[in-house]
Amino acid sequence: MKKIVCILLLCVMILGALSSCAPAEEPFTVPESTEPETTAVQTDAETQPATDAVTETEPVTTEEPETEPPAPSPYGMFSYTENKINVTVKSPYAILIDANTNEILYLAGDPEERIYPASTTKLLTAIVAIKNCELDAVFTPGDELSLLAKDSSIAYIKKNHQLTLEMLIEGMMLPSGGDAAYVVAAGVGRRIAGDESLSGIDAVAAFVDEMNRYGKEVLGLRDTHFTCPDGYHNDDHYTTLIDIMTVSRAAMDEPVITKYAAMASDDVRYASGHKNTWSNTNLLVVPDSKYFYENATGLKTGTTDEAGCCLVATAALGTKKVLAGVFGAEDNKTRFGDGRTLLVVGMNR
């Protein structure tokens, strides 16, 4: 037993001697920061978390100099660089337009100069009526017929007749009836004003106001002012070549207008049962006329002493469509001769 105790004591003494020979470990410390020393600011750690400091600066912007908007094109919806066709016309104002692209192919005369439209005015009368009234609405002529000038072209419409709006549009397109235009203006004008009791003169005035508003605000006409629905001369009833062609281009998109503008003549029966025969004043669509052109499809004539002989003409074949205008011609021969020439050259280009 004493031997065992002696052996254990000897082991303990050997272990102690070995421990005293091992190098001592350095205590663990947080390494010192290499960042420069800063002054700490006490904050509420729960409500104001520490964030990196960022210096905010306003973004640098370069202000571009103000520029005036470009002046509106004198050609409105149409494009034009130069005459694309060689043609000779006698009329002081003439134009040919590709109706698919709205490119002006030929132009003679100042497109911004004021001209008188005569009965081509009825194209806008028809457009405004269509936009404000159903085609089968029936109208009875009234005192508005007294507003018609005695030497106006007429469709022979009387106060005891009754006609639908569609019939009245035909009466404006074929015989260029001023009486039809006034019946349309009075009937649709009362609807526009919301007052069926309006007199003829007041109803027509309401309609003409809408013609001017629609022309300016919807079609974008820039120098046009109308005083009546039929185009009878008034010094304050004017347009420009570009403006009236803009109206004409819009009329080409109205099927009821193009339907009747293409007819040479028609035997009509009014809603009241009365019968009449109307012939088209546009000789380009009349087969037995020397000015007839087989591809012509319309559109509208107009004549006053001040306006001269005027014509808006259209032609189509397959997908090709052209629109021509002749204004201020001295006679029918010049008007229809120039109009036909423009259509033929335009269709054959």
Secondary structure, DSSP 8 states (H G I E B T S, - for coil): -HHHHHHHHHHHHHHHHHHHHS------------S---------TTTS-------------------------TTTT-B-SS--S-----SSEEEEEETTTTEEEEEES-TTSEE--GGGGHHHHHHHHHHHS-TT-EE---GGGGGS-TTS------TT--EEHHHHHHHHHSS--HHHHHHHHHHHHHHHHT-TT--HHHHHHHHHHHHHHHHHHTS--SS-B-SSSS----TT-BEEHHHHHHHHHHHTT-HHHHHHHT-SEEEEE-TTS-EEEEE-S-GGG-TTSTT--TTEEEEEEEEETTTEEEEEEEEEETTEEEEEEEEEESSHHHHHHHHHHHHHHHHH-
